């Protein structure tokens, strides 16, 4: 379903408020290219909708709602740190175009 690099996993784990939190990955309207990525942590019982596309990475689960899943299949989440690092990077094989900052896309 989705891929997460080791550097992104490390960053997600260090950003979680509580052990056992989930990582929510979703798509919202907006951004330079029309759709933008949203990424945030949530408690294990915070999501209300039934989500069949929960992917378990041992240390945390990634939760993607059904509407966002169609845009995120096959995506790779990476993290680039350091002084010139850009933070989380979304490598989306479904995107036909992306904005310069890489945080929004079009299909």
C-alpha positions, 0 to 999 in steps of 0.5 A: 500500500505505502512505503516509509523509508527508515529515516521517515520511520525514525522521525515519525517515532520521535514525533509521536506524543505517546507510544502506540499513537497512529500516523494519519496520512490523508489528502485535502483540497488546496495547495498550489497544485490542487491537492495537499498532503496532511500528516499528523499523529493521533491516539490509537482510538482517535479515528471515527470512521472504519478504516480497512487500510491501516498498515502496521509498521510494528512501532506505529500504524498508518491510518488512511481514510478510504477517500484519500487511499485512491490518491496515496496508493504506492506512495513513499514517505521519506524524511530529509533532515539536516540544515538544508533538509526539507522535512517529510517528502511525499513521493507519489507515483500517481501525481501528474504534477507537483508544486515546487515545495512538494507538499501539493500535487495534481492527478 
